[in-house]
Amino acid sequence: MSPAKLSLVSDNQSSNPDVEAHSIRLDDFSAYYGKNCIISDVNLKLPNKGVTCLIGPSGTGKSTILRWLNRINEDTENASFSGTIKVLGRDFISGYPDVTELRRRVGMVFQQPCVFPCSIYDNMLMGLRGRKLSEMQARDSVEQGLKSASLWDEVSHRLETRADALSLGQQQRLCLARALVLKPDVLLLDEPTASIDPVSSRAIEDLVMSLGNKISVVMVTHNIGQAKRISDHVVFICDGKVVEQGPRTHMFSSHCSAKTKTYITEEFCDC
C-alpha cells in the first residue's frame, strides 16, 4: 500500500534557519536513572530531512534518547540527564516552555499502539483540541491523516467505531496518522513495527521513507533488514555509547568498523 502524497511539513521548516541545519542536536548527552548511567556522552547532529535508524542490542539506551527528545522522561522518577539537546534550533526545555508546543512539532509513536477508548474519528482529533476547526475542516484533517497512513480505505466507513476494536496493525497506523495530523517537523518512532502484521509493517515502512523526503524521522529498530531498507543515516549504539554512525551506504558496507560489521551480520554485539 502506497501512502497518499500529502503535505505533512510544518510551515516552521521554511522560516527558521536553524531548522535547515539540524532538526536534532545532542552534545555530550548522558542520561541516568538514579545513579545508573544508561547512555553516555552522545553526540548527534541529525539533518532536517531523512530517516535515521538507531540500532543496537536491547537495553543500550536507544529508547531513552527518544523519550528525552519528547520530554517524556522529564516526569519519570529518578530520571535525569546532562549535556545539551537542541530541537529545531532551540533548547528542548528552555526553548519550549510549553511542552505541548514541543510535542506538536516532535511527534512520537511507541512500540505498542496507544489508542484512546473512543472512536477512530475522535482519536484523530485528540491532538487538535483547542484549535477552532469547522466540522468540514475537522473531517478533512481526519481524512488526510488516515490517508497518509494508508488507513482511510479500511476505516472510512466506520469512523465512529471504537479505535481499540481495530487490529494491532491498524491501531499502530492510526497512532501514526494521529501524529501526522499535527504536521510535525520531527517524528520519533520507537520500534513501531515490532508487534504488528507484515502488511501493516510494510505500509509503515513505505510511509516512513516517504516522510523522510520531507521531515526528520528518528526510528529505533532491532530489524537489521528494515534499517537497510528505510534508513538514510544509521547510529549504532551499544553499552550506552555510540559505537559508530554514518550514512547507510557506509554502515552496511565493508568500510564500517569491525564491531558494527559483527552486529549487522550476526546481530551479536561484542562491545
C-alpha positions in Angstrom: 0.0 0.0 0.0 1.5 3.3 -1.0 0.8 6.3 1.2 -1.0 9.3 -0.3 1.1 12.2 -1.3 0.1 14.9 1.2 1.7 18.0 2.6 3.0 16.9 6.0 5.6 19.6 6.6 5.2 22.3 9.1 5.4 25.9 7.9 8.1 26.4 10.6 10.6 24.5 8.4 10.8 27.2 5.8 11.2 30.1 8.2 13.9 29.1 10.7 17.5 28.9 9.5 18.5 26.7 12.5 16.0 24.1 11.3 17.7 24.0 7.9 20.9 22.9 9.6 19.8 20.3 12.2 16.5 19.0 13.4 18.1 17.4 16.4 21.4 18.1 18.1 22.8 16.3 21.1 26.1 17.4 22.6 27.8 15.4 25.4 24.3 14.0 26.3 24.2 11.4 29.1 21.0 10.0 30.7 20.6 8.5 34.1 18.0 6.6 36.2 19.1 7.3 39.7 22.8 6.7 39.8 22.8 4.3 36.8 24.1 5.9 33.6 22.0 4.5 30.8 23.7 6.3 27.9 26.9 8.3 28.0 28.4 11.2 26.1 26.2 11.0 23.0 26.9 13.5 20.2 24.4 13.6 17.3 23.6 16.1 14.6 20.6 15.0 12.6 19.6 16.8 9.4 16.1 18.3 8.9 15.2 15.6 6.4 15.8 11.9 6.2 15.4 8.7 8.1 17.8 8.0 11.0 17.7 4.4 12.4 19.0 3.8 15.9 20.2 0.2 16.1 21.9 -1.9 18.8 21.1 -4.5 21.4 18.2 -4.1 23.8 18.8 -2.0 26.9 21.5 0.2 25.4 19.6 3.5 25.6 18.1 3.9 22.2 14.5 4.4 23.5 15.8 6.6 26.4 17.1 9.1 23.8 13.7 9.3 22.1 11.9 9.7 25.5 14.1 12.6 26.4 13.7 14.2 23.0 9.9 14.2 23.6 10.4 15.1 27.3 8.6 12.0 28.5 11.3 11.2 30.9 11.0 14.7 32.5 8.2 13.3 34.7 9.9 10.0 35.3 11.0 9.5 38.9 14.8 9.5 39.3 15.4 10.2 35.6 18.0 12.9 34.9 20.4 14.0 32.2 23.5 16.1 31.5 24.7 17.8 28.3 22.5 19.7 25.9 19.7 18.9 23.5 18.5 21.2 20.8 15.3 20.6 18.9 14.8 22.6 15.7 17.4 25.1 16.8 16.1 25.7 20.3 17.0 24.2 23.7 14.5 21.4 24.2 13.4 22.8 27.6 14.0 26.5 27.9 13.2 26.9 24.2 9.8 25.2 24.7 8.3 26.4 28.0 5.1 24.8 26.9 5.8 21.1 26.4 2.7 20.9 24.2 4.4 23.0 21.5 7.4 20.7 21.6 5.2 17.6 21.2 3.3 19.2 18.4 6.5 19.8 16.5 8.1 16.5 17.6 5.6 13.7 17.2 6.2 10.2 18.8 4.8 6.7 18.2 5.6 3.9 20.6 6.2 0.2 20.1 2.8 -0.8 21.5 -0.2 1.1 19.9 -1.6 3.7 22.2 -5.2 4.5 21.2 -7.8 6.2 23.3 -11.0 4.4 24.3 -13.2 6.4 21.9 -14.0 6.4 18.2 -11.4 6.4 15.4 -12.7 9.9 14.5 -12.2 11.3 18.0 -8.8 9.7 18.3 -7.7 11.5 15.2 -8.8 14.9 16.6 -7.2 14.5 20.1 -4.1 16.5 19.2 -6.2 19.2 17.6 -8.2 20.0 20.7 -8.1 23.7 21.4 -8.0 24.6 17.7 -11.0 26.3 16.3 -11.9 24.0 13.4 -15.2 23.9 11.4 -16.8 20.5 11.0 -15.6 20.4 7.4 -12.0 21.3 8.4 -12.1 18.6 11.1 -13.3 15.9 8.7 -10.8 17.0 6.1 -7.9 16.7 8.7 -9.1 13.3 9.7 -9.3 12.1 6.1 -5.9 13.4 5.2 -4.3 11.9 8.2 -5.8 8.5 7.7 -4.8 8.5 4.0 -1.3 9.4 5.0 -1.1 6.2 7.0 -2.8 4.1 4.3 -5.7 3.5 6.6 -8.6 5.6 5.0 -9.8 2.8 2.7 -10.1 0.4 5.6 -11.9 2.6 8.1 -13.6 5.4 6.2 -17.0 3.6 6.5 -16.7 3.1 10.3 -15.1 6.2 11.8 -17.4 6.0 14.8 -16.1 2.5 15.7 -14.0 2.4 18.9 -10.3 2.6 18.0 -9.5 -0.3 20.3 -11.6 -2.6 18.1 -9.1 -2.3 15.3 -6.4 -4.8 14.7 -3.0 -4.1 16.3 -1.6 -3.1 12.9 -4.4 -0.8 12.2 -4.1 0.7 15.7 -0.5 1.4 15.1 -1.2 3.1 11.7 -3.9 5.1 13.5 -1.3 6.3 16.0 0.9 7.4 13.1 -2.0 9.2 11.4 -2.9 10.9 14.7 0.7 12.2 14.9 0.8 13.3 11.3 -2.4 15.4 11.6 -0.3 17.9 13.6 2.2 18.2 10.8 5.3 17.7 12.9 8.8 18.7 11.9 10.3 15.6 13.5 8.8 12.2 14.0 10.2 9.8 16.7 9.3 6.1 16.2 10.2 3.5 18.9 10.1 0.1 17.1 6.7 0.9 15.5 6.5 -2.4 13.6 7.7 -4.8 16.3 4.3 -6.1 17.3 2.3 -5.9 14.1 1.5 -7.9 10.9 3.6 -7.8 7.8 1.1 -5.8 5.7 0.9 -3.0 8.3 4.6 -3.2 8.8 5.3 -2.6 5.1 2.8 0.2 4.9 4.6 1.9 7.8 7.9 1.4 6.1 6.6 3.0 2.9 5.2 5.9 4.9 8.5 6.4 6.8 10.5 6.5 3.6 8.1 9.0 2.1 8.2 11.2 5.2 12.0 11.2 5.1 11.8 13.2 1.9 10.1 16.0 3.9 10.9 15.8 7.6 13.3 14.2 10.0 12.3 10.7 11.2 14.2 9.0 14.0 13.4 5.4 14.4 14.5 2.7 16.8 14.6 -0.7 15.2 16.0 -4.2 16.0 15.3 -5.3 12.5 18.5 -5.0 10.6 16.8 -5.7 7.2 14.4 -2.9 7.9 17.2 -0.5 8.7 18.8 -1.4 5.4 15.6 -0.8 3.5 14.5 2.5 5.0 17.4 4.4 6.6 19.4 7.3 5.2 21.6 7.5 8.4 22.4 4.8 10.9 23.5 5.2 14.5 24.9 2.0 16.2 24.6 2.2 20.0 26.0 -0.5 22.3 26.6 -0.5 26.1 25.2 3.1 26.4 27.6 4.6 23.9 27.6 5.4 20.2 29.9 2.9 18.6 29.6 4.3 15.1 27.3 6.4 12.9 27.2 7.3 9.3 25.2 7.1 6.0 23.5 3.8 5.3 25.9 3.2 2.4 28.8 3.3 4.9 27.3 1.5 7.8 26.2 -1.5 5.7 29.4 -1.8 3.8 32.8 -3.4 4.2 34.1 0.0 5.4 32.3 0.0 8.7 34.0 -0.8 11.9 34.6 -4.4 13.0 32.1 -4.1 15.8 29.4 -2.7 13.5 30.0 -5.4 11.0 29.7 -8.1 13.7 26.4 -6.7 14.8 24.8 -6.2 11.5 25.8 -9.6 10.1 25.4 -11.7 13.2 23.2 -9.5 15.3 25.6 -10.1 18.1 27.4 -7.3 20.0 31.0 -7.8 21.3 31.2 -4.3 22.8 
